[in-house]
Each structure stands twice: as C-alpha cells, then as structure tokens.
Amino acid sequence: KGRLILTDFKTSKWVAPSMFSQVAAYKLAYEEMYGEKIHKCAIIQCPREWNERNQGFGVYPVKTAPYKTIFLNTIKMSGRKLFAKSIKTGSLSMFLLIWKG
C-alpha cells in the first residue's frame, strides 16, 4: 500500500547488536532527507557461506526507537557532526553517513 520498508542486507555470519543501531541511523537519515516515513525496518542475513556454526539465512525485524536514541547519544557524546549524503540509482537508495570533527 505504498509503505516504505527499509532493509539492510548483511553477509556476515552473525547479526550483532550494533547492526540494529546502524539500521536506525539509516532510517533517521532517510526520513530527514526525504520527509517520508519508513513504516518498517529489517535486517536480512544472507551469509556468504553457510555452515552449522553460523546462523544461516534470517530476517530480523528492527524496532528502531531504542536504537535511534543510542545512535543520537553516541553522536552527541563524540562531539562530532554527522552529515548524510544520498545516492539514488533507479529504485534503490544508498546513504553515506559522514563523520566530521
């Protein structure tokens, strides 16, 4: 129904907690830059190699509110400035988050 869903594809063997903060940062950047609300976020894990020790393929919904707070507090404590640059190619968008300071 025209709702935006942000997905972050990960090829690592594990999904780490820091990856959820990264998705929250992408959501924040997109909403700030385009003024459009993202309805849902998810991490899609598709490791390069699958074996019994890694998690394999998975879809992890991301509730961004707590991770957004963590991300913004990290920026504030670092004393650095954050800039976002958008690159659009067809229907795909990429974001570069650039730290200065």
Stockholm file with secondary structure:
# STOCKHOLM 1.0

chainA/1-101         KGRLILTDFKTSKWVAPSMFSQVAAYKLAYEEMYGEKIHKCAIIQCPREWNERNQGFGVYPVKTAPYKTIFLNTIKMSGRKLFAKSIKTGSLSMFLLIWKG
#=GR chainA/1-101 SS CCCEEEEEEECSSSCCHHHHHHHHHHHHHHHHHHCCCEEEEEEEECCSSCCTTSCCSEEEECCHHHHHHHHHHHHHHHTCEEEEEEEEETTEEEEEEEEEC
#=GC SS_cons         CCCEEEEEEECSSSCCHHHHHHHHHHHHHHHHHHCCCEEEEEEEECCSSCCTTSCCSEEEECCHHHHHHHHHHHHHHHTCEEEEEEEEETTEEEEEEEEEC
//
